[in-house]
Amino acid sequence: MLKDLLLHLLRTPGRLLRSRRESRVWSDLESAVADFNEKKYEDVIAHCRTALQQEPRSAQANYLCGRALMELDRHAEAAPYLRAATEADPGLAEAHSDLALVMLKAGDYHAAEQLCRQAVLIHPKAPRYRLHLAEILESTGRDREALDELLIAQEYAPEQLDVLQTLIIKMDQLGMYAEALRVAERARAELGETFETWFFLGYARFSSGDHRGAVEACRRAIGFRKDVPGIYVTLGSALVALGQIDEAVASYKRALKVLPDYPDAHFHLGMLNLMRGRYRDGWAGFEYRFKIRRATKRTAEPRWNGTSLRGRTLHVLREQGLGDDIMYSSCFPQLISDAKHCYIECEPRLSKLFTRSFPKATFIPIVDNAAKVAATSREDVDVRIFSASVPGYLRNSIRDFPDHRGYLTADPERVDYWRTKLAALGGGLNVGISWRGGTVHTHRDRRTLSLDALQPLLSTPGLHWINLQYGERAAEIAGFKANHNIEIADWPEAIDGDYDETAALVSALDLVISVCTSVVHLAGALGRPVWVMAPFAPEWRYGLEGETMPWYPTVRLFRQTEIGSWNSVIAKIHSALSQRLSDNTD
């Protein structure tokens, strides 16, 4: 694409041949283009600088020089050349757009957006500039505006595959799975059966939960081309969801045969190794998350590499979700014991709970980007590390997981308060329940039930059910009571605010029953008994088989035996509950 663009720039009489200053350096520009097409970027820069000595205001020489510097990842050096190109030729949309990308890399989002909008204004029907604008908008969290630009780009160029791919990915990121599937299906119908259309369809089918359809589409795509690593990763992920683990491993390895350092394949293989309990290899693969698109832009430098922390201050950076924060905090006692001091970032709702549980560390609630900047600007820190990278040094075999009975400590006074409140419900076991987990990005569909589906379990006599479900639930709880005459006590002050209060309530319960969500981590870290309703293909931390997970000795897993079917899980938990009630009365 760039080759055609540069040749077009040189051959367009309206832009170059009309310009005396460009025609003076025609020979150097032609040589620069030829070298650019052969990726001889240093030679491009040399030709352009020679041209600029003769004609400093040559828009094309400035643009080509800046573009070559970008290819060499010398963006700061590229900026003045690209800016000079826009000043010499305000209609040179390519220079505006590429300078926008340089500004984006420098973190100047406002300038990047203004420059890219100028490129779009010059050529409103050119999809390339709208793709760049969408990237900039996405970087500032304006995903819906980015989607609008992609939709316009696709309207102008429905046949352009990079636009189609970016649109489907953006819809997937926004949880618009049905819409992404319709776009992919329409593309196959209108553009025909090609590698790309089958690939996009496989990706969209996987995201929408049609894993068998995804496998079929990916294999059809591979029939056209076998040299694209991404197709094997999508195929592998669909096979994992179907429980075909050996086939998934083979697919990820096939991706690495095509491209040995392909980060997505290493990352997914890492997660499979973690699921299998092969922790050393698993954590090594897990580190590839930083090389995958949309990974955190923060850096942990100087990075702690597992060496002695004696006399050194460690800063642990937060990077993932609430449940991950809790799970990785099992490593904190060792870090705190070994280091001179630890600064540890956390989700704000965990600050009080963590501070009480690990009083020798300093916890930093990460409330916004400003808090992140302030945290990483501390001068009294010797080494840094992301929280999810810590287990790579401390949890490399099953023997490295401590046999704890809780490493988090709830507020004793609040625990007593909730015990008194629970006692007022009368005799019987007090059981917490959570039935929805995850987000649109973390397979919510795999780990969500309705209260009606749980009715056979919730109708068990001798129990008091206590809500642990966050988010909107009042209408569902009320409707369930009206239809089945089953009460679920819901105290929003324990669920919707600080997690310290949730911890106190959980500590006062006899048992927690939950889908795979953050309350599992909380209860397990408090050392409370937790029964987990696990989907057929759970997240890596729950493993592939068995009833236990090494992170939390008090957790018991009840796994689906058939994709999407919770009947056997509910039946097994019902039986286990009945047995527990029987044991309590004996």
C-alpha positions in Angstrom: 0.0 0.0 0.0 2.8 2.4 0.9 4.7 1.5 -2.3 1.7 2.5 -4.4 1.2 5.6 -2.4 4.8 6.9 -2.8 4.8 6.1 -6.5 1.5 8.0 -6.7 3.1 11.0 -5.0 5.9 11.1 -7.4 3.8 10.6 -10.5 1.0 13.0 -9.8 1.6 16.1 -12.0 -0.9 18.2 -9.9 1.3 17.7 -6.8 4.8 17.3 -8.0 5.4 18.4 -11.5 3.6 21.7 -10.9 6.0 22.4 -8.1 9.4 23.8 -9.2 11.0 23.0 -5.9 9.9 19.3 -6.1 11.1 19.0 -9.7 14.5 20.2 -8.7 15.1 17.2 -6.5 13.3 14.7 -8.8 16.3 12.3 -9.1 16.9 12.1 -5.4 13.2 11.4 -4.7 13.0 8.7 -7.3 16.0 7.0 -5.7 14.5 7.4 -2.3 11.3 5.7 -3.4 13.2 2.8 -4.9 15.2 2.3 -1.7 12.0 2.6 0.4 10.4 -0.2 -1.6 13.5 -2.3 -0.9 13.3 -1.3 2.8 16.7 0.4 2.7 15.5 3.1 5.0 18.9 4.6 5.9 19.5 5.1 2.2 16.1 6.8 1.9 17.0 9.2 4.7 20.3 9.9 3.0 18.7 10.7 -0.4 16.0 12.9 1.2 18.6 14.9 3.2 20.5 15.5 0.0 17.4 16.7 -1.6 16.6 18.9 1.4 20.0 20.6 1.2 19.0 21.7 -2.2 15.3 22.4 -1.5 14.5 22.5 2.2 10.8 23.1 1.6 10.3 20.0 -0.5 7.1 18.4 0.9 7.9 15.0 -0.7 11.5 14.9 0.6 10.4 15.8 4.1 7.6 13.3 4.0 9.7 10.4 2.7 12.4 11.1 5.3 9.9 11.2 8.1 8.3 8.0 6.9 11.6 6.2 6.7 12.5 7.3 10.2 9.1 5.9 11.4 9.9 2.6 9.8 13.2 2.6 11.9 11.1 3.4 15.0 12.8 6.8 15.3 9.6 8.6 15.8 10.9 11.7 17.6 13.3 12.3 14.7 10.5 11.8 12.2 8.3 14.5 13.7 10.0 17.7 12.4 10.2 16.3 8.9 6.6 15.3 8.8 5.6 18.7 10.3 7.7 20.4 7.6 5.9 18.4 5.0 2.5 19.5 6.2 3.6 23.1 6.2 5.1 22.9 2.7 2.0 21.2 1.3 -1.1 21.5 3.6 -3.0 19.2 1.3 -0.6 16.3 1.9 -3.0 14.1 3.8 -0.4 11.3 4.2 1.9 13.7 6.2 -0.9 14.8 8.5 -1.9 11.2 9.2 1.6 9.9 9.8 2.5 12.9 12.0 -0.7 12.0 13.9 0.7 8.5 14.6 4.0 10.0 15.8 2.0 12.3 18.2 0.0 9.3 19.3 3.2 7.4 20.2 4.4 10.4 22.1 1.3 10.5 24.1 0.0 13.8 22.7 -3.5 12.5 22.0 -5.1 15.9 21.3 -2.5 16.8 18.6 -2.8 13.3 17.1 -6.6 13.6 16.8 -6.4 17.1 15.2 -3.8 16.1 12.7 -5.7 12.9 11.7 -9.0 14.8 11.4 -7.2 17.1 9.0 -6.2 14.1 6.9 -9.8 12.9 6.9 -11.0 16.3 5.9 -8.7 16.3 2.9 -9.7 12.9 1.8 -13.0 11.9 3.6 -13.4 8.8 1.5 -9.9 7.3 2.1 -10.3 4.5 4.7 -6.6 4.6 5.7 -7.1 7.9 7.6 -10.3 6.8 9.3 -8.4 3.7 10.5 -5.8 5.9 12.0 -8.4 8.1 13.6 -10.1 5.1 15.0 -6.9 4.0 16.6 -6.3 7.4 18.2 -9.9 7.6 19.5 -9.5 4.0 20.9 -6.3 5.1 22.7 -8.3 7.8 24.6 -11.1 5.3 25.6 -13.6 6.6 23.0 -14.4 3.2 21.6 -17.9 4.1 20.3 -16.5 7.1 18.3 -13.8 4.8 16.9 -16.5 2.3 15.8 -18.3 5.1 14.0 -15.2 5.9 12.0 -14.7 2.3 11.1 -18.3 2.0 10.0 -17.9 5.0 7.7 -14.6 3.6 6.3 -16.3 0.3 5.6 -19.2 2.1 3.9 -16.7 3.8 1.5 -14.5 0.7 1.0 -16.6 -2.5 1.7 -14.1 -4.6 -0.2 -11.0 -3.4 1.8 -10.0 -6.3 4.1 -8.0 -4.3 6.6 -11.1 -2.1 7.3 -13.3 -5.2 7.6 -10.9 -6.9 10.0 -10.5 -3.9 12.2 -14.3 -3.3 12.3 -15.0 -6.9 13.3 -12.3 -6.8 16.0 -13.7 -3.5 17.4 -17.2 -4.9 17.5 -15.8 -7.9 19.4 -14.1 -5.7 21.9 -17.3 -3.8 22.5 -19.2 -7.0 23.1 -21.2 -6.6 19.8 -20.9 -10.2 19.0 -24.1 -10.6 17.0 -23.3 -7.5 14.9 -19.7 -8.7 14.2 -21.1 -12.0 13.1 -23.5 -10.3 10.7 -20.7 -8.2 9.2 -18.5 -11.4 8.7 -21.4 -13.3 7.2 -22.2 -10.5 4.8 -18.6 -10.2 3.8 -18.4 -13.8 2.9 -21.6 -13.6 0.9 -20.5 -10.4 -1.0 -16.8 -10.9 -1.3 -16.9 -14.7 -1.9 -15.1 -17.5 -0.2 -11.5 -16.5 0.5 -9.0 -17.0 3.2 -9.9 -13.7 4.7 -13.7 -14.1 4.7 -13.5 -17.5 6.3 -11.0 -16.3 8.8 -13.2 -13.3 9.8 -16.2 -15.6 10.1 -14.2 -18.0 12.3 -13.2 -15.2 14.6 -16.8 -13.8 14.8 -18.3 -17.3 15.4 -15.8 -17.9 18.2 -16.7 -14.6 19.9 -20.4 -15.3 19.6 -20.0 -18.7 21.3 -20.4 -20.9 18.2 -17.2 -22.8 18.8 -17.9 -25.7 16.5 -18.8 -23.2 13.7 -15.5 -21.4 14.4 -13.5 -24.6 14.0 -15.3 -25.3 10.7 -14.6 -21.8 9.4 -11.0 -21.8 10.5 -10.3 -25.1 8.8 -11.9 -23.8 5.6 -9.6 -20.7 5.8 -6.6 -22.9 6.3 -7.6 -24.7 3.1 -6.8 -21.5 1.3 -3.7 -20.5 3.2 -1.5 -22.3 5.7 1.0 -19.5 6.4 -1.0 -17.1 8.6 -0.3 -17.8 12.3 -3.4 -16.0 13.6 -5.8 -18.5 12.1 -4.2 -21.3 14.1 -4.6 -19.2 17.3 -8.3 -18.7 16.7 -8.7 -22.4 15.8 -6.9 -23.3 19.0 -9.0 -21.1 21.2 -12.2 -22.7 19.7 -10.8 -26.1 20.4 -10.0 -25.2 24.0 -13.6 -24.1 24.4 -14.7 -27.5 23.1 -12.4 -29.3 25.5 -10.1 -30.6 22.7 -6.9 -29.6 24.5 -4.4 -31.8 22.6 -5.7 -30.5 19.3 -5.6 -26.9 20.6 -1.9 -27.4 21.6 -1.1 -28.7 18.2 -2.8 -25.7 16.6 -0.9 -23.2 18.7 2.3 -25.0 17.9 1.5 -24.9 14.2 1.2 -21.1 14.5 4.7 -21.0 16.0 6.0 -23.1 13.1 4.8 -20.4 10.8 6.1 -17.6 13.0 8.3 -18.7 15.8 8.0 -15.6 17.9 4.3 -15.1 17.4 3.2 -13.6 20.8 -0.5 -14.7 20.7 0.5 -18.4 20.2 3.1 -18.2 23.0 0.5 -16.5 25.3 -2.2 -19.1 24.7 0.1 -22.0 25.1 1.2 -20.4 28.3 -2.3 -20.3 29.6 -2.9 -24.0 28.6 0.3 -24.9 30.5 -1.0 -23.1 33.5 -4.3 -25.0 33.3 -2.3 -28.2 33.1 -0.2 -27.3 36.2 3.0 -26.9 34.1 3.7 -23.6 35.9 7.2 -22.8 34.8 6.4 -23.1 31.1 3.0 -21.5 31.7 4.4 -18.3 33.3 7.0 -18.0 30.5 4.2 -18.0 28.0 2.1 -15.7 30.1 4.7 -13.0 29.8 4.0 -12.6 26.1 0.8 -10.7 27.1 2.9 -7.6 27.0 3.6 -8.1 23.3 -0.1 -8.6 22.3 -2.1 -5.6 21.0 -4.0 -3.6 23.6 -1.7 -4.8 26.4 -0.8 -2.2 29.0 1.4 0.7 27.9 3.0 1.0 31.3 6.4 -0.3 32.0 7.9 -1.8 35.1 11.5 -0.5 35.0 13.9 -1.4 36.4 12.3 -4.7 36.5 12.7 -7.2 39.4 14.0 -10.4 38.0 13.6 -12.7 41.0 16.9 -11.9 42.6 17.3 -11.1 46.3 15.1 -8.2 47.5 17.2 -7.7 50.7 17.7 -4.0 51.2 15.7 -3.1 48.2 12.3 -1.4 47.8 9.8 -3.1 45.4 6.9 -1.5 43.6 4.2 -4.0 42.4 2.1 -2.6 39.6 -1.6 -3.5 39.1 -2.6 -4.7 35.7 -5.7 -7.0 35.7 -9.1 -7.5 37.5 -10.4 -7.5 41.0 -10.2 -11.3 41.4 -6.7 -11.3 39.9 -5.6 -8.7 42.5 -6.8 -11.0 45.3 -5.3 -14.1 43.8 -1.8 -12.6 43.2 -1.9 -11.1 46.7 -1.2 -14.6 48.0 2.4 -13.8 47.0 2.6 -10.6 49.0 3.7 -12.1 52.3 6.9 -13.5 50.8 7.6 -10.2 48.9 7.0 -8.2 52.1 9.2 -10.5 54.1 12.1 -10.4 51.6 12.1 -6.7 50.7 13.1 -3.6 52.6 9.7 -2.2 51.7 6.9 -2.9 49.2 4.6 -0.4 47.5 1.7 -2.3 46.0 -1.0 -1.0 43.7 -4.5 -2.2 44.1 -8.1 -1.8 43.1 -9.5 1.0 45.4 -12.2 -1.3 46.9 -9.4 -3.6 48.2 -7.3 -0.9 49.8 -8.7 -1.2 53.4 -8.7 -5.1 53.3 -5.2 -5.3 51.9 -3.8 -2.7 54.4 -5.2 -4.7 57.3 -4.1 -8.0 55.9 -0.5 -6.9 55.0 0.2 -4.0 57.4 3.9 -3.8 56.6 3.3 -2.8 53.0 2.1 0.5 51.5 -0.9 0.1 49.3 -1.6 2.6 46.5 -5.3 2.6 45.2 -5.2 3.1 41.5 -8.2 5.4 40.8 -7.2 6.9 37.5 -4.2 7.4 35.1 -2.9 10.2 37.3 -2.5 7.7 40.2 -0.6 5.4 37.9 1.8 8.2 36.8 2.3 9.3 40.4 3.0 5.7 41.5 5.6 5.0 38.8 7.2 8.4 39.5 8.4 7.5 43.0 12.1 7.9 43.4 12.5 5.6 46.5 11.9 2.5 44.5 14.7 0.1 43.4 12.8 -2.4 41.3 9.3 -2.9 39.8 7.2 -5.7 38.6 3.6 -6.3 37.4 1.5 -8.3 39.8 0.8 -11.1 37.3 4.5 -11.6 36.7 5.3 -12.2 40.4 4.1 -15.9 40.4 6.6 -16.6 37.7 9.2 -16.4 40.4 7.3 -17.7 43.4 4.8 -20.3 42.0 6.7 -22.6 39.6 5.4 -26.0 40.9 2.5 -27.2 42.9 4.8 -27.4 46.0 5.2 -23.6 45.8 1.6 -23.0 46.7 1.1 -22.6 50.5 -1.5 -24.7 52.3 -3.1 -21.7 53.8 -6.4 -21.2 55.6 -6.8 -17.6 54.6 -4.3 -14.8 54.0 -6.8 -11.9 54.0 -8.2 -10.7 57.3 -11.7 -9.2 57.5 -12.6 -6.5 60.1 -13.5 -8.5 63.2 -16.1 -6.0 64.4 -17.9 -6.0 61.0 -17.8 -9.8 61.0 -19.5 -9.9 64.4 -22.1 -7.4 63.0 -22.9 -9.6 60.1 -23.1 -12.7 62.3 -25.6 -11.0 64.5 -27.6 -10.0 61.4 -27.5 -13.5 60.0 -28.5 -15.0 63.3 -31.8 -13.0 63.1 -32.7 -15.1 60.1 -33.2 -18.1 62.3 -31.6 -21.5 62.4 -30.0 -23.2 59.4 -27.0 -22.7 57.2 -26.2 -19.3 55.8 -25.1 -19.7 52.3 -23.9 -16.9 50.0 -24.8 -17.1 46.3 -23.5 -15.5 43.1 -24.8 -16.5 39.7 -23.3 -14.1 37.2 -19.6 -13.5 36.4 -17.3 -11.8 34.0 -17.7 -9.1 31.4 -18.4 -9.1 27.7 -14.6 -9.5 27.3 -14.1 -12.4 29.8 -16.7 -15.0 28.6 -19.7 -13.8 30.7 -21.9 -16.1 28.7 -19.9 -19.2 29.9 -20.2 -18.3 33.6 -23.7 -17.0 34.0 -26.9 -18.6 35.2 -30.4 -17.3 36.0 -32.0 -17.7 39.4 -34.7 -19.8 37.8 -32.1 -22.2 36.6 -30.8 -22.5 40.2 -34.3 -23.1 41.6 -33.7 -26.8 42.3 -30.8 -25.8 44.4 -32.3 -22.7 46.0 -35.4 -24.7 47.1 -33.3 -26.9 49.4 -34.8 -26.7 52.9 -32.8 -25.7 56.0 -30.8 -22.9 54.2 -30.8 -19.1 54.2 -29.6 -17.7 51.0 -27.5 -14.5 51.0 -26.9 -12.5 47.9 -23.2 -12.0 46.9 -24.1 -10.9 43.3 -22.9 -7.4 42.3 -24.6 -5.3 39.8 -28.2 -5.1 38.9 -30.1 -7.9 40.7 -33.0 -6.4 42.7 -35.6 -7.0 40.0 -34.4 -10.6 39.4 -34.4 -11.4 43.1 -37.9 -9.9 43.6 -39.2 -11.8 40.6 -37.7 -15.0 41.8 -39.3 -14.6 45.2 -42.7 -13.8 43.7 -42.6 -16.9 41.4 -41.1 -19.4 43.8 -41.6 -18.0 47.3 -37.8 -18.3 48.0 -36.1 -15.4 49.8 -32.6 -14.3 49.0 -31.4 -11.7 51.6 -29.8 -8.8 49.8 -27.8 -6.2 51.7 -26.5 -3.7 49.2 -24.2 -2.0 51.8 -22.2 -5.2 51.8 -22.0 -5.7 48.1 -22.1 -2.4 46.2 -19.3 -0.5 48.1 -16.0 -1.2 49.6 -14.9 -4.9 49.3 -13.9 -4.7 53.0 -17.6 -5.0 53.9 -18.1 -7.8 51.5 -15.2 -9.6 53.1 -16.8 -9.2 56.5 -20.1 -10.7 55.3 -18.4 -13.6 53.5 -16.4 -14.3 56.7 -19.7 -14.6 58.6 -21.3 -17.1 56.2 -21.2 -20.9 56.5 -20.6 -21.5 52.8 -20.3 -19.6 49.5 -21.7 -21.0 46.2 -20.7 -19.1 43.1 -19.9 -19.1 39.4 -16.3 -18.2 38.5 -16.1 -14.6 39.6 -14.2 -12.4 42.1 -16.2 -13.6 45.1 -14.6 -17.0 44.7 -11.2 -15.4 45.1 -12.3 -13.3 48.0 -13.8 -16.2 49.9 -10.9 -18.5 49.1 -8.4 -15.9 50.2 -10.3 -15.5 53.5 -10.1 -19.2 54.0 -13.9 -19.7 53.8 -15.4 -22.8 52.1 -16.4 -22.1 48.5 -18.2 -24.3 46.0 -17.6 -23.2 42.5 -19.9 -23.8 39.5 -17.3 -24.1 36.8 -18.0 -24.1 33.0 -16.8 -26.8 30.7 -13.9 -24.5 29.6 -13.1 -22.3 32.6 -10.5 -19.6 32.8 -6.9 -21.0 33.2 -6.8 -20.4 37.0 -9.4 -23.1 37.6 -7.4 -25.8 35.8 -8.6 -28.5 33.4 -9.8 -31.2 35.9 -10.3 -32.1 39.5 -12.2 -30.6 42.4 -9.4 -28.4 43.8 -7.4 -25.3 42.8 -3.9 -24.7 44.3 -4.5 -21.0 44.9 -7.3 -21.7 47.5 -7.3 -24.9 49.5 -10.9 -24.3 50.7 -12.3 -24.2 47.2 -14.2 -27.1 45.7 -15.0 -27.2 42.0 -18.1 -28.6 40.4 -17.5 -28.8 36.7 -19.8 -29.0 33.7 -19.5 -32.3 31.9 -21.3 -30.9 28.8 -20.8 -27.5 27.2 -23.4 -25.1 28.4 -25.3 -27.5 30.6 -25.6 -26.7 34.3 -27.9 -29.5 35.2 -25.3 -32.0 36.4 -23.5 -29.2 38.3 -26.6 -28.2 40.1 -27.5 -31.8 40.9 -24.1 -32.5 42.4 -24.1 -29.4 44.5 -27.7 -30.2 45.7 -26.5 -33.6 46.7 -23.4 -32.2 48.5 -25.6 -29.6 50.3 -28.0 -32.4 51.4 -25.1 -34.3 52.8 -23.7 -31.3 54.6 -27.1 -30.6 56.2 -27.3 -34.2 57.2 -23.9 -34.1 58.8 -24.9 -31.0 60.7 -27.9 -32.7 62.3 -26.1 -35.9 63.2 
